[in-house]
Amino acid sequence: MPKKTSLAVLLTLAAAGAQAKTELTVYTALELDQLKAYQVAFEQKNPDIAIRWVRDSTGIITARLLAEKENPQADAVWGLAATSLMLMDQQDMLAGYAPVGLDQLSAEFRDARETPHWVGMNAWLGVICYNTIEAEKHGLSKPTSWQDLTKPEYQGHIVMPNPASSGTGFLDVSAWLQQFGDEQGWAYMDGLHQNIANYTHSGSKPCVQAAAGEAAIGISMAYRGAKLKQQGAPLELVFPTEGVGWEMEAAAIVKGTDQQEAAQKLMDFAVSRQANELYNQSFAVIGLPGVARPVQYFPEEPANVMIENDFAWAAGQRDAILAEWQRRYDGKSEAR
């Protein structure tokens, strides 16, 4: 066979092989530095499927999914707040599926129905990122509690995520309302608001800003704080004495997908030991018992700092909470 003809045949076969792959559109709020490892592991296990990510902050992805309810564009969700998936499930937007290995998953990391509409992956925790250099420069003491952050000394030195766009922001706000009660929860946020420099649209950004010295204190997520500290940032991670809010990342199949079989394979992988080991590289609390190893800079017993979180309540109250929060505090939100 002539070389040109041989090359043409090979290119044709390669193109045919690429076309044979099923493209799976997956919506996610996972951090950008996590996506590659998750995708590589899944596609190695399922070489006939190629993931196409659509990624943004939790609130933005949630709003997009809800807006697309009548004409879904996603096949599956892998890495979105469980409360967001509960909200979608209330609107009959998720397909039930019992992934292979479901019986090994912790009970609290799955929809309670026999055929669940979502399964949990890991838990991410709130934290206070405290820049020791900036704090010394401004004479700021190290906070130990949420209540400490309302002290006048911190005025203009705190950044936190906007709960309407950030899952981390929403887990903080819903946690404060659960911990302190409705009246005292909003009173606490009124006091905190006096010290806020701005509200970001990313849950990890406040810790990034604190690490860079752009703020002394960032209310953020423990995962990002630990990563930045590992990279040498002058941060102390504070897990407040009252306990921290947390949220569960979860996965689900979007009802109406025409890639049902591929989406089911994604769900099978999402609850697998391999996937849980990947989750554990970033998170100390994961869905599969007996797999988690300690994560540097997290508490030795993460459950001891996590509040009792009523996810169903948080999902049901989400719209009302966000409307009230925006009415009170949105004036300090950074521009989109």
C-alpha positions as CSV (number, residue, x, y, z in Angstrom):
1,M,0.0,0.0,0.0
2,P,1.4,3.5,-0.9
3,K,2.5,5.6,2.0
4,K,0.0,8.4,1.2
5,T,-2.9,5.9,1.0
6,S,-1.8,4.2,4.2
7,L,-1.7,7.5,6.1
8,A,-5.1,8.4,4.8
9,V,-6.5,5.1,6.0
10,L,-5.0,5.6,9.4
11,L,-6.4,9.1,9.7
12,T,-9.8,7.8,8.7
13,L,-9.7,5.1,11.3
14,A,-8.5,7.5,14.0
15,A,-11.4,9.9,13.1
16,A,-13.8,7.0,13.2
17,G,-12.5,5.9,16.6
18,A,-12.8,9.4,18.0
19,Q,-16.4,9.7,16.6
20,A,-17.3,6.4,18.2
21,K,-16.7,7.9,21.7
22,T,-19.8,9.0,23.5
23,E,-19.6,12.6,24.6
24,L,-21.0,13.1,28.1
25,T,-21.8,16.6,29.1
26,V,-21.2,16.9,32.8
27,Y,-22.0,20.0,34.9
28,T,-19.8,20.6,37.9
29,A,-18.7,23.0,40.6
30,L,-15.5,21.1,41.4
31,E,-12.4,23.1,41.6
32,L,-10.5,23.5,38.4
33,D,-7.4,21.7,39.8
34,Q,-9.4,18.6,40.5
35,L,-11.1,18.1,37.1
36,K,-8.2,16.6,35.2
37,A,-7.4,13.8,37.6
38,Y,-11.1,12.9,37.9
39,Q,-11.6,12.9,34.1
40,V,-8.4,10.9,33.4
41,A,-9.4,8.2,35.9
42,F,-12.9,7.9,34.6
43,E,-12.0,7.8,30.9
44,Q,-9.3,5.2,31.5
45,K,-12.0,3.0,33.1
46,N,-14.4,3.9,30.3
47,P,-12.4,4.6,27.1
48,D,-15.5,4.8,25.0
49,I,-16.7,7.9,26.8
50,A,-15.3,11.4,26.7
51,I,-16.4,14.0,29.4
52,R,-17.2,17.5,28.3
53,W,-17.1,19.6,31.5
54,V,-19.3,22.7,32.1
55,R,-17.8,24.3,35.2
56,D,-18.7,27.3,37.3
57,S,-19.4,28.2,41.0
58,T,-22.2,26.3,42.7
59,G,-24.9,29.0,42.6
60,I,-24.2,29.7,38.9
61,I,-24.3,26.0,37.9
62,T,-27.5,25.5,40.0
63,A,-29.2,28.5,38.4
64,R,-28.2,27.3,34.9
65,L,-29.5,23.7,35.5
66,L,-32.8,25.1,36.8
67,A,-33.1,27.5,33.9
68,E,-32.6,24.6,31.5
69,K,-35.3,22.5,33.1
70,E,-37.5,22.3,30.0
71,N,-34.6,21.7,27.7
72,P,-31.8,20.0,29.6
73,Q,-28.3,20.5,28.2
74,A,-26.4,18.4,30.8
75,D,-26.3,14.6,30.8
76,A,-25.1,14.3,34.4
77,V,-23.8,16.3,37.4
78,W,-20.6,15.3,39.1
79,G,-19.6,17.6,41.9
80,L,-22.4,19.9,43.0
81,A,-23.9,20.7,46.4
82,A,-26.3,18.0,47.6
83,T,-28.7,20.8,48.5
84,S,-28.7,22.0,44.9
85,L,-29.5,18.4,43.7
86,M,-32.3,18.2,46.3
87,L,-33.7,21.4,44.8
88,M,-33.6,19.9,41.3
89,D,-35.1,16.6,42.6
90,Q,-38.0,18.6,44.0
91,Q,-38.7,19.7,40.5
92,D,-38.5,16.2,39.0
93,M,-35.2,16.9,37.2
94,L,-33.2,13.9,38.2
95,A,-33.3,10.3,37.1
96,G,-33.2,7.5,39.6
97,Y,-30.3,5.0,39.4
98,A,-28.7,2.6,41.9
99,P,-25.0,2.6,41.0
100,V,-22.9,-0.5,41.3
101,G,-21.4,-0.4,44.8
102,L,-24.2,1.7,46.3
103,D,-24.5,-0.7,49.2
104,Q,-21.0,0.2,50.3
105,L,-21.7,3.9,50.6
106,S,-22.4,5.6,54.0
107,A,-26.1,6.0,54.5
108,E,-25.8,9.8,54.9
109,F,-24.1,10.0,51.5
110,R,-27.1,9.0,49.4
111,D,-30.7,9.8,48.7
112,A,-32.7,7.6,51.1
113,R,-34.9,6.0,48.4
114,E,-34.2,2.5,47.4
115,T,-33.3,3.8,43.9
116,P,-31.6,7.0,44.8
117,H,-31.8,10.2,42.6
118,W,-28.4,11.4,43.8
119,V,-25.3,10.0,45.6
120,G,-22.8,11.8,47.8
121,M,-19.1,12.0,47.1
122,N,-17.4,14.0,49.9
123,A,-17.9,16.8,52.4
124,W,-16.3,20.2,52.1
125,L,-16.0,22.3,55.2
126,G,-16.0,26.0,56.0
127,V,-12.9,27.6,57.5
128,I,-11.4,30.9,58.4
129,C,-8.1,31.6,56.5
130,Y,-6.0,33.9,58.7
131,N,-2.9,35.6,57.2
132,T,-0.4,35.9,60.0
133,I,1.7,38.5,58.3
134,E,-1.2,40.8,57.3
135,A,-2.7,40.3,60.8
136,E,0.6,41.4,62.5
137,K,0.9,44.4,60.2
138,H,-2.6,45.6,61.2
139,G,-2.5,44.5,64.8
140,L,-5.3,41.9,64.4
141,S,-5.6,39.1,66.9
142,K,-6.3,35.5,65.8
143,P,-10.0,34.8,65.9
144,T,-11.1,31.5,67.5
145,S,-14.9,31.7,66.9
146,W,-17.4,33.0,64.4
147,Q,-18.5,35.6,67.0
148,D,-15.0,37.0,67.1
149,L,-15.3,38.2,63.5
150,T,-17.8,40.8,64.6
151,K,-15.2,42.7,66.7
152,P,-14.5,46.2,65.5
153,E,-10.8,45.4,65.1
154,Y,-11.6,43.4,61.9
155,Q,-13.5,46.2,60.1
156,G,-12.6,46.1,56.4
157,H,-10.3,43.1,56.8
158,I,-12.6,40.2,56.0
159,V,-13.8,38.8,52.7
160,M,-16.3,36.0,52.3
161,P,-18.3,34.3,49.4
162,N,-21.7,35.5,48.2
163,P,-24.1,32.7,49.0
164,A,-26.1,33.3,45.8
165,S,-23.2,32.3,43.6
166,S,-21.0,30.2,46.0
167,G,-21.9,26.9,47.7
168,T,-19.3,27.7,50.3
169,G,-21.1,31.0,51.0
170,F,-24.4,29.3,51.3
171,L,-23.2,26.6,53.6
172,D,-21.9,29.3,55.9
173,V,-25.1,31.3,55.9
174,S,-27.3,28.2,56.3
175,A,-25.1,26.9,59.1
176,W,-25.2,30.2,61.1
177,L,-29.0,30.2,60.8
178,Q,-29.1,26.6,62.1
179,Q,-26.6,27.2,64.8
180,F,-27.9,30.5,66.1
181,G,-31.5,30.5,65.2
182,D,-33.3,32.7,62.7
183,E,-33.3,36.0,64.6
184,Q,-29.8,35.7,66.1
185,G,-28.4,34.3,62.9
186,W,-29.4,37.4,60.9
187,A,-28.2,39.6,63.8
188,Y,-24.9,37.9,63.7
189,M,-24.6,38.5,59.9
190,D,-25.5,42.1,60.4
191,G,-22.6,42.5,62.8
192,L,-20.3,40.5,60.5
193,H,-21.3,42.7,57.5
194,Q,-19.9,45.7,59.2
195,N,-16.4,44.2,58.9
196,I,-16.7,42.7,55.4
197,A,-14.6,44.4,52.7
198,N,-16.5,42.5,49.9
199,Y,-18.3,39.4,49.0
200,T,-16.7,37.3,46.3
201,H,-18.5,35.1,43.7
202,S,-16.1,32.2,44.3
203,G,-15.9,30.1,47.5
204,S,-12.2,29.6,47.3
205,K,-11.3,33.2,46.4
206,P,-11.4,34.6,50.0
207,C,-8.7,32.2,51.0
208,V,-6.7,32.9,47.9
209,Q,-7.0,36.6,48.6
210,A,-5.9,36.0,52.2
211,A,-3.0,33.9,51.1
212,A,-1.9,36.7,48.7
213,G,-2.1,39.4,51.4
214,E,-5.0,41.1,49.7
215,A,-7.1,40.5,52.9
216,A,-6.1,39.5,56.4
217,I,-9.0,37.1,56.8
218,G,-11.0,35.0,54.3
219,I,-14.1,33.0,55.2
220,S,-13.6,30.1,52.7
221,M,-13.3,26.4,52.3
222,A,-10.9,24.2,54.2
223,Y,-9.7,22.4,51.0
224,R,-8.4,25.6,49.4
225,G,-6.9,26.8,52.6
226,A,-5.0,23.5,53.1
227,K,-3.7,23.6,49.5
228,L,-2.4,27.1,49.8
229,K,-0.8,26.4,53.2
230,Q,0.9,23.4,51.6
231,Q,2.3,25.7,49.0
232,G,3.8,27.9,51.7
233,A,1.2,30.6,52.1
234,P,1.4,32.4,55.6
235,L,-2.0,31.1,56.6
236,E,-3.5,29.6,59.8
237,L,-6.6,27.6,59.3
238,V,-9.2,28.4,62.0
239,F,-12.1,26.0,62.7
240,P,-14.3,28.1,64.9
241,T,-15.3,26.8,68.3
242,E,-19.0,26.9,67.5
243,G,-18.4,24.4,64.7
244,V,-18.3,24.8,60.9
245,G,-20.9,24.5,58.2
246,W,-20.3,21.9,55.6
247,E,-21.8,20.7,52.4
248,M,-21.8,17.4,50.6
249,E,-20.7,17.2,47.0
250,A,-22.9,14.9,45.0
251,A,-23.5,13.3,41.6
252,A,-26.7,12.6,39.7
253,I,-28.2,11.8,36.2
254,V,-30.2,14.6,34.6
255,K,-33.6,13.3,33.6
256,G,-34.2,13.2,29.9
257,T,-30.5,12.6,28.9
258,D,-30.1,10.6,25.7
259,Q,-26.8,9.3,27.1
260,Q,-28.3,7.3,29.9
261,E,-25.9,4.3,29.7
262,A,-22.8,6.6,29.8
263,A,-24.3,8.6,32.6
264,Q,-24.9,5.4,34.6
265,K,-21.3,4.4,34.1
266,L,-20.3,7.8,35.5
267,M,-22.5,7.2,38.6
268,D,-20.9,3.8,39.0
269,F,-17.5,5.4,39.0
270,A,-18.5,8.2,41.3
271,V,-19.2,5.8,44.2
272,S,-16.2,3.5,43.5
273,R,-13.2,3.1,45.7
274,Q,-11.0,4.6,43.1
275,A,-13.1,7.8,42.9
276,N,-13.2,8.0,46.7
277,E,-9.5,7.8,46.9
278,L,-9.3,10.7,44.5
279,Y,-11.8,12.7,46.6
280,N,-9.6,12.0,49.7
281,Q,-6.7,13.7,48.1
282,S,-8.6,16.9,48.7
283,F,-11.2,16.1,51.3
284,A,-10.9,14.5,54.7
285,V,-14.5,13.2,54.7
286,I,-15.7,11.0,51.9
287,G,-18.6,8.7,51.2
288,L,-17.0,5.3,51.3
289,P,-16.2,4.1,54.9
290,G,-12.7,2.9,55.7
291,V,-11.0,4.6,52.8
292,A,-10.2,8.1,54.1
293,R,-6.7,8.9,55.2
294,P,-5.9,12.1,57.2
295,V,-5.5,15.2,55.1
296,Q,-2.8,17.7,56.1
297,Y,-4.0,20.8,58.0
298,F,-7.5,19.4,58.5
299,P,-8.5,18.4,62.1
300,E,-7.6,14.8,63.0
301,E,-11.3,14.1,63.6
302,P,-13.2,16.3,61.1
303,A,-16.6,15.2,62.4
304,N,-15.8,16.9,65.7
305,V,-15.9,20.4,64.1
306,M,-18.8,19.8,61.7
307,I,-22.3,21.0,62.8
308,E,-25.4,18.8,62.6
309,N,-26.5,19.9,59.2
310,D,-30.1,19.6,58.0
311,F,-29.7,19.5,54.2
312,A,-33.4,19.1,53.6
313,W,-34.1,22.3,55.5
314,A,-31.3,24.2,53.8
315,A,-32.6,23.1,50.3
316,G,-36.2,24.0,51.2
317,Q,-35.2,27.4,52.5
318,R,-32.6,28.2,49.9
319,D,-34.6,30.8,47.9
320,A,-35.9,32.6,51.0
321,I,-32.5,32.7,52.6
322,L,-30.8,34.1,49.4
323,A,-33.5,36.7,48.9
324,E,-33.1,38.0,52.5
325,W,-29.3,37.9,52.3
326,Q,-29.3,39.8,49.0
327,R,-31.7,42.4,50.4
328,R,-29.4,43.0,53.4
329,Y,-25.9,42.7,52.1
330,D,-25.6,42.5,48.3
331,G,-24.3,46.1,48.1
332,K,-20.8,44.8,49.0
333,S,-20.7,42.0,46.4
334,E,-17.9,42.2,43.9
335,A,-19.0,43.0,40.3
336,R,-19.8,39.9,38.2
